[in-house]
């Protein structure tokens, strides 16, 4: 049974078996509560606006309205929920667009249950979650697409950073969470969050994967 202050989760996936499995898994967590399910992006947006969940697990490929458009819709409004994209990934060409739309994390659909639960908790706490395996594949795809001219541009953008901001950027590129960066660099979590926010501004990016790509393009990871 969930607690009164449990994280409220909305499931948006066109596969009823996936929704059932996720609901069953999350239902056993006292600090998580599944408040609704939707079978397509349009219904997901409507439910999100009426139920106001804390976190949405969002599939990308769905009928009527896909998860990418639904994510963009929700992030265009006030106080958007945290959104974790569920994807098979290898067959999905829309991952970068989802990042630009405001996704807070990515999970492969075959991610172990304990990692899904952990990801929801981390994202609910304001700590974006990017699976290292997803990050690596994203970087490989970008680097395979005209990587030759990217290195100098990435180095130039990273040169804008202070020494401490550079350390945080390298830690982000390794897939570390804000809490993990805090422990490694002996900084408070709020300080880490402030550094990450400045990285977004200075590097002209919108998410942690884009920071990781710049670091890799510059040959620093």
Residue frames as a rotation matrix with the C-alpha (Angstrom) as fourth column:
UNK 1
0.578 0.816 0.000 0.00
0.816 -0.578 0.000 0.00
0.000 0.000 -1.000 0.00
UNK 2
-0.165 -0.645 0.746 1.29
0.594 -0.669 -0.447 3.46
0.787 0.370 0.494 -0.91
UNK 3
-0.412 -0.064 -0.909 1.89
0.840 -0.413 -0.352 6.23
-0.353 -0.908 0.224 1.61
UNK 4
0.588 0.745 -0.315 0.09
0.582 -0.660 -0.476 9.61
-0.562 0.096 -0.821 1.51
UNK 5
0.478 -0.481 -0.735 3.22
-0.515 -0.831 0.210 11.32
-0.712 0.278 -0.645 0.14
UNK 6
0.081 -0.423 0.902 3.98
0.495 0.803 0.332 8.60
-0.865 0.420 0.274 -2.42
UNK 7
-0.714 -0.374 -0.591 5.29
-0.363 -0.525 0.770 9.56
-0.598 0.765 0.239 -5.86
UNK 8
0.324 0.933 0.157 2.36
-0.164 0.219 -0.962 9.52
-0.932 0.285 0.224 -8.27
UNK 9
-0.744 -0.667 0.036 3.10
-0.176 0.248 0.953 7.66
-0.644 0.702 -0.302 -11.50
UNK 10
0.467 0.830 -0.304 1.19
-0.560 0.012 -0.828 7.62
-0.684 0.557 0.471 -14.81
UNK 11
-0.417 -0.555 0.719 1.80
0.190 0.720 0.667 4.80
-0.889 0.415 -0.195 -17.30
UNK 12
0.461 0.524 -0.717 1.47
-0.604 -0.407 -0.686 5.65
-0.651 0.748 0.128 -21.00
UNK 13
-0.760 -0.649 0.038 2.02
-0.452 0.569 0.687 2.70
-0.468 0.504 -0.726 -23.36
UNK 14
-0.062 0.796 -0.603 -0.08
-0.989 0.031 0.142 1.16
0.132 0.605 0.785 -26.10
UNK 15
-0.380 -0.119 -0.917 0.78
-0.172 0.984 -0.056 -2.39
0.909 0.136 -0.394 -24.98
UNK 16
0.534 0.679 0.504 -1.62
-0.620 -0.090 0.779 -3.47
0.575 -0.728 0.373 -22.19
UNK 17
0.751 -0.318 -0.579 0.78
0.492 0.854 0.169 -6.22
0.441 -0.412 0.797 -21.14
UNK 18
-0.370 -0.901 0.226 3.56
0.535 -0.405 -0.741 -3.68
0.760 -0.154 0.632 -20.58
UNK 19
-0.208 0.367 0.907 1.21
-0.575 -0.795 0.190 -1.46
0.791 -0.482 0.376 -18.57
UNK 20
0.813 0.566 -0.136 0.03
-0.261 0.563 0.784 -4.44
0.520 -0.603 0.605 -16.52
UNK 21
0.376 -0.757 -0.535 3.58
0.749 0.588 -0.306 -5.55
0.546 -0.285 0.787 -15.76
UNK 22
-0.563 -0.596 0.573 4.66
0.200 -0.771 -0.605 -2.04
0.802 -0.226 0.554 -14.76
UNK 23
0.125 0.718 0.685 1.58
-0.654 -0.460 0.600 -1.53
0.746 -0.523 0.412 -12.61
UNK 24
0.863 0.174 -0.474 2.12
0.146 0.813 0.564 -4.83
0.484 -0.556 0.676 -10.83
UNK 25
0.003 -0.966 -0.257 5.78
0.794 0.159 -0.587 -4.07
0.608 -0.202 0.768 -10.23
UNK 26
-0.641 -0.271 0.719 5.24
-0.045 -0.921 -0.387 -0.52
0.767 -0.280 0.578 -8.97
UNK 27
0.372 0.900 0.226 2.23
-0.378 -0.075 0.923 -1.53
0.848 -0.429 0.312 -6.88
UNK 28
0.609 -0.188 -0.771 4.54
0.632 0.703 0.328 -3.31
0.480 -0.686 0.546 -4.49
UNK 29
-0.537 -0.837 0.105 6.45
0.643 -0.486 -0.592 -0.12
0.546 -0.250 0.799 -3.63
UNK 30
0.067 0.605 -0.793 5.16
0.969 -0.229 -0.093 1.82
-0.238 -0.763 -0.602 -0.62
UNK 31
-0.249 -0.253 -0.935 6.56
0.242 -0.951 0.193 5.11
-0.938 -0.179 0.298 -1.90
UNK 32
-0.962 -0.024 -0.271 5.14
-0.252 -0.289 0.923 4.80
-0.101 0.957 0.272 -5.43
UNK 33
-0.226 0.949 0.222 1.53
0.141 0.257 -0.956 4.92
-0.964 -0.185 -0.191 -6.59
UNK 34
-0.913 0.042 0.405 0.23
0.407 0.031 0.913 4.24
0.026 0.999 -0.045 -10.10
UNK 35
-0.547 0.710 -0.444 -2.57
-0.072 -0.568 -0.820 6.79
-0.834 -0.416 0.362 -10.51
UNK 36
0.528 0.782 -0.331 -3.57
-0.441 -0.080 -0.894 6.01
-0.726 0.618 0.303 -14.09
UNK 37
-0.424 -0.592 0.685 -2.87
0.364 0.581 0.728 4.28
-0.829 0.558 -0.031 -17.39
UNK 38
0.407 0.511 -0.757 -3.21
-0.548 -0.527 -0.650 5.45
-0.731 0.679 0.066 -20.98
UNK 39
0.349 -0.183 0.919 -2.91
0.500 0.866 -0.018 3.58
-0.793 0.466 0.393 -24.27
UNK 40
0.234 -0.338 0.912 -1.82
0.904 -0.270 -0.332 6.47
0.359 0.901 0.243 -26.49
UNK 41
-0.712 -0.698 -0.075 -0.22
0.679 -0.659 -0.324 9.89
0.177 -0.282 0.943 -26.26
UNK 42
-0.457 0.605 0.652 -3.41
-0.159 -0.777 0.609 11.91
0.875 0.175 0.451 -26.59
UNK 43
0.638 0.688 -0.347 -5.06
0.173 0.310 0.935 10.07
0.750 -0.656 0.079 -23.71
UNK 44
0.055 -0.721 -0.691 -1.80
0.963 0.222 -0.155 10.31
0.265 -0.657 0.706 -21.78
UNK 45
-0.806 -0.329 0.492 -1.70
0.270 -0.944 -0.187 14.10
0.526 -0.018 0.850 -22.08
UNK 46
0.025 0.913 0.406 -5.34
-0.315 -0.379 0.870 14.38
0.949 -0.150 0.278 -20.99
UNK 47
0.684 0.215 -0.697 -4.79
0.486 0.578 0.655 12.13
0.544 -0.787 0.291 -17.97
UNK 48
-0.337 -0.892 -0.302 -1.59
0.884 -0.189 -0.428 13.93
0.325 -0.411 0.852 -17.03
UNK 49
-0.717 0.078 0.693 -3.39
-0.062 -0.997 0.048 17.25
0.694 -0.009 0.719 -16.98
UNK 50
0.330 0.916 0.228 -6.27
-0.418 -0.074 0.905 15.92
0.846 -0.394 0.359 -14.89
UNK 51
0.812 -0.014 -0.583 -4.36
0.418 0.712 0.564 13.60
0.407 -0.702 0.584 -12.54
UNK 52
0.638 -0.635 0.435 -1.17
-0.631 -0.755 -0.178 15.71
0.442 -0.161 -0.883 -12.24
UNK 53
0.888 -0.373 -0.268 1.25
0.443 0.851 0.281 12.80
0.123 -0.368 0.921 -11.71
UNK 54
0.599 -0.767 -0.229 4.78
-0.315 -0.488 0.814 13.39
-0.736 -0.415 -0.534 -10.49
UNK 55
-0.573 -0.816 -0.070 6.36
-0.495 0.277 0.824 11.04
-0.653 0.507 -0.563 -13.02
UNK 56
0.663 0.713 -0.230 5.17
-0.618 0.348 -0.705 9.60
-0.422 0.609 0.671 -16.34
UNK 57
-0.431 -0.665 0.611 6.57
0.012 0.672 0.740 6.45
-0.902 0.326 -0.281 -17.93
UNK 58
0.429 0.597 -0.678 6.05
-0.534 -0.438 -0.723 7.27
-0.729 0.672 0.131 -21.61
UNK 59
0.087 -0.318 0.944 6.38
0.676 0.715 0.179 4.97
-0.732 0.622 0.277 -24.60
UNK 60
-0.637 -0.335 -0.694 7.47
-0.240 -0.769 0.592 6.65
-0.732 0.544 0.410 -27.85
UNK 61
-0.910 0.239 -0.338 5.74
-0.300 0.184 0.936 4.64
0.285 0.954 -0.096 -30.54
UNK 62
-0.612 0.789 0.054 1.99
0.356 0.336 -0.872 4.76
-0.706 -0.515 -0.486 -29.97
UNK 63
-0.393 0.555 0.734 -1.10
0.871 -0.032 0.490 5.27
0.295 0.832 -0.471 -32.13
UNK 64
0.626 0.778 0.052 -3.10
0.757 -0.623 0.200 8.51
0.188 -0.086 -0.978 -32.38
UNK 65
0.787 -0.460 0.411 -0.36
-0.451 -0.884 -0.125 10.58
0.421 -0.087 -0.903 -30.70
UNK 66
0.353 -0.722 -0.595 3.18
0.437 0.690 -0.577 9.39
0.827 -0.056 0.559 -30.12
UNK 67
0.553 -0.160 -0.818 5.17
0.828 -0.007 0.561 9.85
-0.095 -0.987 0.129 -26.95
UNK 68
-0.582 -0.799 0.154 7.42
0.813 -0.571 0.109 12.48
0.001 0.189 0.982 -28.50
UNK 69
-0.428 0.507 0.748 4.53
0.150 -0.776 0.612 14.81
0.891 0.375 0.256 -29.30
UNK 70
0.630 0.692 -0.353 2.92
0.429 0.069 0.901 14.07
0.648 -0.719 -0.253 -25.92
UNK 71
0.098 -0.696 -0.711 6.15
0.977 -0.068 0.201 14.93
-0.188 -0.715 0.673 -24.11
UNK 72
-0.794 -0.387 0.469 6.46
0.519 -0.833 0.193 18.17
0.316 0.397 0.862 -26.05
UNK 73
0.034 0.904 0.427 2.83
0.183 -0.425 0.886 19.07
0.983 0.048 -0.179 -25.25
UNK 74
0.691 0.279 -0.666 3.27
0.652 0.157 0.742 18.48
0.311 -0.948 -0.073 -21.55
UNK 75
-0.162 -0.849 -0.504 6.51
0.934 -0.297 0.199 20.44
-0.318 -0.438 0.841 -21.33
UNK 76
-0.606 0.003 0.795 4.94
0.453 -0.821 0.348 23.41
0.654 0.571 0.497 -23.07
UNK 77
0.453 0.867 0.208 2.58
0.199 -0.325 0.925 23.89
0.869 -0.377 -0.319 -20.13
UNK 78
0.132 -0.375 0.918 3.12
-0.822 -0.558 -0.110 25.10
0.554 -0.740 -0.382 -16.57
UNK 79
-0.085 -0.254 0.964 4.68
-0.901 0.432 0.034 22.76
-0.425 -0.865 -0.265 -13.99
UNK 80
0.306 0.198 -0.931 5.23
-0.745 0.658 -0.105 19.82
0.592 0.726 0.349 -16.35
UNK 81
0.900 0.000 0.436 5.60
-0.299 0.728 0.617 16.34
-0.317 -0.686 0.655 -14.85
UNK 82
-0.261 -0.964 0.058 8.86
-0.736 0.238 0.633 14.45
-0.624 0.123 -0.772 -14.95
UNK 83
0.787 0.544 -0.289 8.86
-0.589 0.526 -0.613 12.15
-0.182 0.653 0.735 -17.98
UNK 84
-0.316 -0.823 0.472 10.85
-0.469 0.568 0.677 8.95
-0.825 -0.008 -0.565 -18.42
UNK 85
0.194 0.323 -0.926 10.84
-0.979 0.121 -0.163 7.61
0.059 0.939 0.340 -21.97
UNK 86
0.140 -0.089 0.986 10.35
-0.208 0.971 0.117 3.87
-0.968 -0.222 0.117 -22.37
UNK 87
0.468 -0.017 -0.883 11.90
-0.873 -0.164 -0.460 2.59
-0.137 0.986 -0.092 -25.58
UNK 88
0.872 -0.269 0.408 13.20
0.315 0.948 -0.048 -0.46
-0.374 0.171 0.912 -27.37
UNK 89
0.435 -0.682 -0.588 15.78
-0.268 -0.722 0.638 2.05
-0.860 -0.120 -0.496 -28.59
UNK 90
-0.541 -0.742 0.396 17.58
0.181 0.357 0.917 0.03
-0.821 0.568 -0.058 -31.25
UNK 91
-0.382 0.492 0.782 14.55
0.924 0.197 0.327 0.51
0.007 0.848 -0.531 -33.49
UNK 92
0.599 0.720 -0.350 13.84
0.756 -0.653 -0.050 4.09
-0.265 -0.235 -0.935 -32.46
UNK 93
-0.256 -0.709 0.658 15.14
0.874 -0.460 -0.156 7.11
0.413 0.535 0.737 -34.35
UNK 94
0.377 0.558 0.739 13.31
0.251 -0.830 0.498 9.69
0.892 -0.002 -0.453 -32.23
UNK 95
0.347 -0.213 -0.913 15.40
0.929 0.212 0.303 9.62
0.129 -0.954 0.271 -29.06
UNK 96
-0.744 -0.667 -0.049 17.23
0.668 -0.739 -0.088 12.91
0.022 -0.098 0.995 -29.67
UNK 97
-0.470 0.656 0.591 13.95
-0.012 -0.674 0.739 14.62
0.883 0.340 0.324 -30.46
UNK 98
0.527 0.668 -0.526 12.52
0.500 0.257 0.827 13.32
0.687 -0.699 -0.199 -27.19
UNK 99
-0.183 -0.675 -0.715 15.47
0.977 -0.206 -0.056 14.81
-0.109 -0.709 0.697 -25.32
UNK 100
-0.913 -0.147 0.380 14.84
0.251 -0.937 0.243 18.15
0.320 0.317 0.893 -27.00
UNK 101
-0.068 0.982 0.179 11.16
0.071 -0.174 0.982 17.85
0.995 0.079 -0.058 -26.07
UNK 102
-0.011 0.005 1.000 12.09
-0.837 -0.547 -0.007 17.70
0.547 -0.837 0.010 -22.39
UNK 103
0.689 0.240 -0.684 12.39
0.050 0.925 0.376 14.04
0.723 -0.293 0.626 -21.40
UNK 104
0.542 -0.434 0.719 14.00
-0.835 -0.370 0.406 13.58
0.090 -0.821 -0.563 -17.98
UNK 105
-0.278 -0.659 0.699 15.25
-0.644 0.667 0.373 10.06
-0.712 -0.346 -0.611 -18.53
UNK 106
0.115 0.247 -0.962 15.35
-0.895 0.446 0.008 7.00
0.431 0.860 0.272 -20.72
UNK 107
-0.185 -0.149 0.971 14.74
-0.612 0.791 0.005 3.36
-0.769 -0.594 -0.237 -19.93
UNK 108
-0.727 -0.011 -0.687 14.99
-0.560 0.588 0.583 0.37
0.397 0.809 -0.434 -22.20
UNK 109
0.279 0.957 0.074 11.91
-0.850 0.211 0.483 -1.80
0.447 -0.198 0.872 -21.91
UNK 110
0.568 -0.115 -0.815 14.03
0.212 0.977 0.010 -4.75
0.796 -0.179 0.579 -20.80
UNK 111
-0.330 -0.648 0.687 15.53
-0.531 -0.474 -0.702 -2.78
0.780 -0.596 -0.187 -17.90
UNK 112
-0.616 0.074 -0.784 15.49
0.543 0.762 -0.354 -4.84
0.571 -0.644 -0.510 -14.66
UNK 113
0.401 0.916 0.016 12.56
0.597 -0.274 0.754 -3.93
0.695 -0.293 -0.657 -12.36
UNK 114
0.368 -0.295 -0.882 14.80
0.854 -0.268 0.446 -2.67
-0.368 -0.917 0.154 -9.56
UNK 115
-0.724 -0.690 0.022 16.45
0.625 -0.642 0.445 -0.20
-0.293 0.335 0.896 -11.95
UNK 116
-0.329 0.707 0.626 13.07
0.489 -0.440 0.753 1.06
0.808 0.554 -0.201 -13.18
UNK 117
0.641 0.565 -0.520 11.98
0.712 -0.183 0.678 1.70
0.288 -0.804 -0.520 -9.60
UNK 118
-0.036 -0.758 -0.652 15.27
0.808 -0.405 0.427 3.45
-0.588 -0.511 0.627 -8.84
UNK 119
-0.767 -0.254 0.589 14.95
0.606 -0.588 0.536 5.59
0.211 0.768 0.605 -11.96
UNK 120
0.190 0.920 0.342 11.45
0.552 -0.388 0.738 6.75
0.812 0.048 -0.582 -10.98
UNK 121
0.651 0.025 -0.759 12.66
0.738 -0.256 0.624 7.72
-0.179 -0.966 -0.185 -7.52
UNK 122
-0.388 -0.893 -0.228 15.68
0.759 -0.450 0.470 9.58
-0.523 0.009 0.852 -8.88
UNK 123
-0.658 0.186 0.730 13.71
0.534 -0.568 0.626 11.48
0.531 0.802 0.275 -11.51
UNK 124
0.467 0.880 -0.083 10.98
0.644 -0.274 0.714 12.34
0.606 -0.387 -0.695 -8.99
UNK 125
0.499 -0.366 -0.786 13.70
0.715 -0.340 0.612 13.85
-0.491 -0.866 0.092 -6.82
UNK 126
0.901 -0.070 -0.427 14.85
-0.241 -0.901 -0.362 16.08
-0.360 0.429 -0.829 -9.66
UNK 127
-0.116 -0.986 0.117 17.84
-0.513 0.160 0.843 13.96
-0.851 0.037 -0.524 -10.68
UNK 128
0.528 0.396 -0.751 17.53
-0.845 0.158 -0.510 13.15
-0.083 0.904 0.418 -14.40
UNK 129
0.135 -0.385 0.913 18.30
-0.262 0.875 0.407 9.52
-0.956 -0.294 0.017 -15.17
UNK 130
0.532 -0.060 -0.844 20.06
-0.842 0.061 -0.535 8.39
0.084 0.996 -0.018 -18.31
UNK 131
0.876 -0.180 0.448 20.98
0.056 0.960 0.276 4.75
-0.479 -0.216 0.851 -18.56
UNK 132
-0.022 -0.967 -0.252 24.69
-0.453 -0.215 0.865 4.40
-0.891 0.133 -0.433 -19.36
UNK 133
-0.454 -0.131 0.881 23.85
0.562 0.726 0.397 1.91
-0.692 0.676 -0.255 -22.11
UNK 134
0.602 0.715 0.356 21.43
0.759 -0.373 -0.534 4.39
-0.249 0.591 -0.767 -23.70
UNK 135
0.721 -0.388 -0.574 23.93
-0.269 -0.920 0.284 7.22
-0.639 -0.050 -0.768 -23.36
UNK 136
-0.328 -0.909 0.256 26.69
-0.096 0.301 0.949 5.18
-0.940 0.287 -0.187 -24.99
UNK 137
-0.214 0.300 0.930 24.47
0.873 0.485 0.044 4.26
-0.438 0.821 -0.366 -27.93
UNK 138
0.844 0.510 -0.165 23.34
0.415 -0.817 -0.401 7.86
-0.339 0.270 -0.901 -28.38
UNK 139
0.379 -0.790 -0.482 26.94
-0.436 -0.612 0.660 9.03
-0.816 -0.040 -0.576 -28.45
UNK 140
-0.475 -0.559 0.679 27.95
0.283 0.634 0.720 6.33
-0.833 0.534 -0.143 -30.91
UNK 141
0.252 0.658 0.709 25.14
0.920 0.063 -0.386 7.35
-0.299 0.750 -0.590 -33.26
UNK 142
0.918 0.079 -0.389 26.08
0.027 -0.990 -0.139 11.02
-0.396 0.117 -0.911 -33.12
UNK 143
0.090 -0.982 -0.168 29.78
-0.423 -0.190 0.886 10.38
-0.902 -0.008 -0.432 -33.58
UNK 144
-0.357 -0.176 0.917 29.09
0.601 0.708 0.370 8.15
-0.715 0.684 -0.146 -36.58
UNK 145
0.539 0.653 0.531 27.24
0.839 -0.361 -0.408 11.04
-0.075 0.665 -0.743 -38.20
UNK 146
0.537 -0.361 0.762 29.87
0.283 -0.774 -0.567 13.51
0.794 0.520 -0.314 -39.36
UNK 147
0.819 -0.192 -0.540 32.09
0.550 -0.002 0.835 13.30
-0.162 -0.981 0.104 -36.28
UNK 148
0.028 -0.954 0.300 35.14
0.973 -0.042 -0.226 14.76
0.228 0.298 0.927 -38.01
UNK 149
-0.342 -0.143 0.929 34.12
0.258 -0.965 -0.054 18.42
0.904 0.221 0.367 -37.75
UNK 150
0.655 0.756 -0.007 32.57
0.186 -0.152 0.971 18.15
0.733 -0.637 -0.240 -34.28
UNK 151
0.246 -0.600 -0.761 35.72
0.939 0.344 0.032 17.94
0.242 -0.723 0.647 -32.16
UNK 152
-0.750 -0.601 0.277 36.92
0.538 -0.798 -0.273 21.54
0.385 -0.056 0.921 -32.50
UNK 153
-0.179 0.774 0.608 33.42
-0.239 -0.634 0.736 22.91
0.954 -0.014 0.299 -31.93
UNK 154
0.698 0.441 -0.565 33.00
0.364 0.460 0.810 20.81
0.617 -0.771 0.161 -28.78
UNK 155
-0.135 -0.840 -0.525 36.40
0.975 -0.018 -0.221 21.87
0.176 -0.542 0.822 -27.44
UNK 156
-0.717 -0.123 0.686 35.50
0.191 -0.981 0.023 25.51
0.670 0.147 0.728 -28.01
UNK 157
0.274 0.905 0.324 32.26
-0.252 -0.257 0.933 25.22
0.928 -0.338 0.158 -26.07
UNK 158
0.671 -0.065 -0.739 33.89
0.637 0.560 0.529 23.35
0.380 -0.826 0.417 -23.19
UNK 159
-0.430 -0.897 0.104 36.58
0.746 -0.418 -0.519 26.05
0.509 -0.145 0.848 -23.00
UNK 160
-0.087 0.489 0.868 33.89
-0.203 -0.862 0.465 28.37
0.975 -0.136 0.174 -21.63
UNK 161
0.748 0.511 -0.423 33.76
0.211 0.421 0.882 26.36
0.629 -0.749 0.207 -18.39
UNK 162
0.347 -0.616 0.707 35.55
-0.923 -0.357 0.142 26.93
0.165 -0.702 -0.693 -15.11
UNK 163
-0.662 -0.680 -0.316 37.74
-0.590 0.732 -0.340 24.12
0.462 -0.039 -0.886 -13.80
UNK 164
-0.758 0.425 0.494 35.00
-0.271 0.483 -0.833 22.97
-0.593 -0.765 -0.251 -11.41
UNK 165
0.296 0.896 -0.332 32.29
-0.721 -0.019 -0.693 23.12
-0.627 0.444 0.640 -14.08
UNK 166
-0.009 -0.406 -0.914 34.55
-0.892 0.416 -0.176 21.03
0.451 0.814 -0.366 -16.30
UNK 167
-0.929 -0.327 0.174 34.84
-0.369 0.773 -0.516 18.40
0.035 -0.544 -0.839 -13.57
UNK 168
-0.287 0.911 0.296 31.06
-0.343 0.191 -0.920 18.28
-0.894 -0.365 0.258 -13.25
UNK 169
0.372 0.404 -0.836 30.67
-0.909 -0.025 -0.416 17.99
-0.189 0.914 0.358 -17.03
UNK 170
-0.485 -0.629 -0.607 33.07
-0.704 0.693 -0.155 15.04
0.518 0.353 -0.779 -17.12
UNK 171
-0.893 0.209 0.398 31.15
-0.189 0.628 -0.755 13.36
-0.408 -0.749 -0.522 -14.30
UNK 172
0.126 0.972 -0.196 27.86
-0.610 -0.080 -0.789 13.91
-0.783 0.219 0.583 -16.14
UNK 173
0.135 -0.142 -0.981 29.40
-0.962 0.218 -0.164 12.34
0.237 0.966 -0.107 -19.24
UNK 174
-0.863 -0.470 -0.185 30.19
-0.396 0.858 -0.328 9.24
0.313 -0.210 -0.926 -17.19
UNK 175
-0.192 0.899 -0.394 26.50
0.064 0.412 0.909 8.91
0.979 0.150 -0.137 -16.37
UNK 176
-0.792 -0.144 -0.594 26.79
0.578 0.141 -0.804 9.89
0.200 -0.979 -0.029 -12.71
UNK 177
0.349 0.936 0.049 23.74
0.778 -0.319 0.541 11.25
0.522 -0.151 -0.839 -10.90
UNK 178
0.340 -0.173 0.924 23.81
-0.299 -0.952 -0.068 14.52
0.892 -0.253 -0.375 -8.98
UNK 179
0.906 0.028 0.423 24.12
-0.419 0.209 0.884 12.57
-0.063 -0.978 0.201 -5.74
UNK 180
0.718 -0.674 0.173 27.03
0.675 0.735 0.063 10.53
-0.170 0.072 0.983 -7.09
UNK 181
0.207 -0.629 0.750 28.77
0.473 -0.607 -0.639 13.67
0.857 0.487 0.172 -8.35
UNK 182
0.679 0.129 0.723 28.24
-0.488 -0.657 0.575 15.23
0.549 -0.743 -0.383 -4.94
UNK 183
0.923 -0.305 0.233 30.06
-0.011 0.586 0.810 12.36
-0.384 -0.751 0.537 -3.25
UNK 184
0.508 -0.760 0.406 32.89
0.860 0.427 -0.279 12.20
0.039 0.491 0.870 -5.77
UNK 185
-0.066 -0.527 0.847 33.64
0.504 -0.750 -0.428 15.93
0.861 0.399 0.315 -5.91
UNK 186
-0.486 -0.091 -0.869 32.81
0.873 -0.103 -0.478 16.70
-0.046 -0.991 0.130 -2.26
UNK 187
-0.904 0.331 0.272 30.08
-0.248 -0.922 0.296 19.16
0.348 0.200 0.916 -3.15
UNK 188
-0.541 0.812 0.220 26.57
-0.173 0.148 -0.974 19.49
-0.823 -0.565 0.061 -1.79
UNK 189
-0.360 0.498 0.789 23.78
0.848 0.527 0.054 18.22
-0.389 0.688 -0.612 -4.03
UNK 190
0.713 0.636 -0.295 22.31
0.455 -0.740 -0.495 21.76
-0.533 0.219 -0.817 -4.41
UNK 191
0.131 -0.756 -0.642 25.76
-0.464 -0.619 0.634 22.97
-0.876 0.214 -0.432 -5.51
UNK 192
-0.727 -0.348 0.592 25.98
0.272 0.645 0.714 20.18
-0.630 0.681 -0.374 -8.08
UNK 193
0.157 0.880 0.448 22.52
0.906 0.052 -0.420 21.09
-0.393 0.472 -0.789 -9.38
UNK 194
0.688 0.050 -0.724 23.62
-0.032 -0.995 -0.099 24.72
-0.725 0.091 -0.683 -9.68
UNK 195
-0.391 -0.901 -0.188 26.71
-0.370 -0.033 0.928 23.68
-0.843 0.433 -0.320 -11.64
UNK 196
-0.563 0.238 0.791 24.64
0.674 0.686 0.274 21.50
-0.478 0.687 -0.547 -13.98
UNK 197
0.571 0.814 -0.104 22.24
0.643 -0.522 -0.561 24.38
-0.511 0.254 -0.821 -14.56
UNK 198
0.378 -0.514 -0.770 25.18
-0.439 -0.832 0.340 26.62
-0.815 0.209 -0.541 -15.50
UNK 199
-0.656 -0.596 0.462 26.46
0.077 0.557 0.827 23.91
-0.750 0.579 -0.320 -17.83
UNK 200
0.076 0.776 0.627 23.14
0.887 0.235 -0.398 24.03
-0.456 0.586 -0.670 -19.69
UNK 201
0.841 0.285 -0.460 23.51
0.140 -0.936 -0.324 27.78
-0.523 0.208 -0.827 -20.17
UNK 202
0.152 -0.889 -0.432 27.21
-0.559 -0.438 0.704 27.92
-0.815 0.135 -0.564 -21.01
UNK 203
-0.745 -0.475 0.468 27.20
0.027 0.680 0.733 24.92
-0.666 0.558 -0.494 -23.34
UNK 204
-0.403 0.695 -0.596 23.84
-0.892 -0.445 0.085 25.84
-0.206 0.565 0.799 -24.90
UNK 205
-0.810 0.186 -0.556 22.34
-0.019 0.940 0.342 22.41
0.587 0.287 -0.757 -24.27
UNK 206
-0.055 0.900 0.432 19.07
-0.811 -0.292 0.506 21.24
0.582 -0.323 0.747 -22.75
UNK 207
0.911 0.388 0.139 19.92
-0.397 0.735 0.550 17.92
0.112 -0.557 0.823 -21.13
UNK 208
0.418 -0.777 0.470 22.66
-0.530 0.212 0.821 15.71
-0.738 -0.593 -0.324 -19.73
UNK 209
0.500 -0.240 0.832 23.08
0.614 0.776 -0.144 13.52
-0.612 0.583 0.535 -22.80
UNK 210
0.868 -0.168 0.467 23.99
0.296 -0.580 -0.759 16.58
0.398 0.797 -0.454 -24.86
UNK 211
0.633 -0.701 0.328 26.65
-0.756 -0.470 0.456 17.42
-0.166 -0.536 -0.828 -22.26
UNK 212
0.348 -0.484 0.803 27.97
-0.040 0.848 0.528 13.86
-0.937 -0.216 0.276 -22.55
UNK 213
0.732 -0.035 0.681 28.09
0.662 0.273 -0.698 14.12
-0.162 0.961 0.223 -26.34
UNK 214
0.865 -0.435 0.248 30.12
-0.315 -0.858 -0.406 17.32
0.390 0.273 -0.880 -26.19
UNK 215
0.438 -0.718 0.540 32.59
-0.708 0.094 0.700 15.76
-0.554 -0.689 -0.467 -23.75
UNK 216
0.359 -0.255 0.898 32.99
0.362 0.925 0.118 12.71
-0.860 0.283 0.424 -25.98
UNK 217
0.884 -0.009 0.467 33.31
0.449 -0.265 -0.853 14.82
0.131 0.964 -0.231 -29.13
UNK 218
0.726 -0.638 0.257 36.13
-0.647 -0.760 -0.059 16.75
0.233 -0.123 -0.965 -27.45
UNK 219
0.254 -0.642 -0.723 37.91
-0.057 0.736 -0.674 13.46
0.966 0.212 0.150 -26.74
UNK 220
-0.385 -0.399 0.832 37.71
-0.776 -0.348 -0.526 13.83
0.499 -0.849 -0.176 -22.98
UNK 221
-0.051 0.391 0.919 35.86
-0.763 0.579 -0.288 10.60
-0.645 -0.716 0.269 -22.23
